[in-house]
């Protein structure tokens, strides 16, 4: 049987507010994953979309955020392996 690597309930995202990068921490994730990340602005437009992001000891860093305008955003993290997603609110400063 396939063992569950962990759930999205354990996700932490920092820093918040963010500027040049966002770090996503999901315990027990390492290597390539079935995790997708989408960043939406307050009006629901997708700003960033990354599929199968890579984790190093539970962490993945999104570095291409410096050109995003200041404001409020929603980061949606989807684990396709367990068909679950969570959304966290972030502030770009």
Secondary structure per residue as TSV (DSSP state, phi and psi in degrees):
chain	resnum	aa	ss	phi	psi
A	1	X	-	360.0	147.8
A	2	X	-	-79.9	129.9
A	3	X	-	-88.4	142.3
A	4	X	-	-77.6	127.8
A	5	X	-	-77.2	-9.4
A	6	X	-	137.1	169.8
A	7	X	-	-115.9	167.7
A	8	X	G	-74.7	-7.5
A	9	X	G	-63.5	-22.5
A	10	X	G	-90.0	4.6
A	11	X	-	-68.8	134.8
A	12	X	E	-126.1	145.6
A	13	X	E	-128.9	129.6
A	14	X	E	-150.8	159.8
A	15	X	-	-75.5	160.4
A	16	X	S	-142.8	107.0
A	17	X	S	-69.3	152.7
A	18	X	B	-112.8	164.1
A	19	X	S	-131.7	-75.0
A	20	X	S	-92.2	-19.4
A	21	X	-	-156.8	161.6
A	22	X	E	-127.1	131.3
A	23	X	E	-106.0	128.5
A	24	X	E	-106.1	126.1
A	25	X	E	-114.4	118.3
A	26	X	-	-127.8	106.1
A	27	X	T	-54.1	145.8
A	28	X	T	76.0	0.4
A	29	X	-	-93.4	131.2
A	30	X	-	-150.2	146.8
A	31	X	E	77.2	-162.7
A	32	X	E	-71.1	153.2
A	33	X	-	-137.9	174.4
A	34	X	S	-97.9	26.5
A	35	X	E	-96.7	128.5
A	36	X	E	-112.5	147.0
A	37	X	E	-127.4	130.8
A	38	X	E	-128.9	136.9
A	39	X	E	-114.0	125.7
A	40	X	E	-117.1	145.6
A	41	X	E	-83.6	179.7
A	42	X	T	-65.5	-21.9
A	43	X	T	-94.2	6.0
A	44	X	S	91.8	4.8
A	45	X	-	-79.0	135.1
A	46	X	E	-75.1	126.3
A	47	X	E	-100.6	-34.5
A	48	X	E	-145.1	139.6
A	49	X	E	-143.3	117.7
A	50	X	E	-129.2	131.2
A	51	X	-	-109.3	147.5
A	52	X	S	50.8	52.4
A	53	X	-	-68.0	152.6
A	54	X	E	-93.5	134.9
A	55	X	E	-114.9	138.4
A	56	X	B	-117.9	109.2
A	57	X	T	52.1	45.2
A	58	X	T	87.6	-3.0
A	59	X	E	-121.6	143.6
A	60	X	E	-135.2	134.3
A	61	X	E	-110.3	125.9
A	62	X	E	-94.0	110.1
A	63	X	-	-97.8	-13.2
A	64	X	T	-95.4	51.7
A	65	X	T	-112.7	0.9
A	66	X	T	-68.1	-25.6
A	67	X	T	-90.6	1.7
A	68	X	S	-77.8	135.7
A	69	X	-	-65.9	153.7
A	70	X	S	-64.1	145.9
A	71	X	E	148.9	-165.2
A	72	X	E	-101.9	137.5
A	73	X	E	-137.6	162.5
A	74	X	E	-120.7	126.3
A	75	X	E	-104.0	115.8
A	76	X	E	-101.9	125.0
A	77	X	E	-114.6	123.6
A	78	X	E	-119.0	127.6
A	79	X	E	-101.0	102.5
A	80	X	T	-68.7	-20.7
A	81	X	T	-69.1	-37.6
A	82	X	T	-112.3	9.5
A	83	X	T	51.6	52.3
A	84	X	E	-135.0	145.3
A	85	X	E	-140.3	154.8
A	86	X	E	-132.7	157.2
A	87	X	E	-128.6	131.8
A	88	X	E	-121.9	144.0
A	89	X	E	-90.1	135.0
A	90	X	E	-128.5	155.2
A	91	X	E	-116.7	129.4
A	92	X	E	-96.0	127.8
A	93	X	-	-119.2	360.0
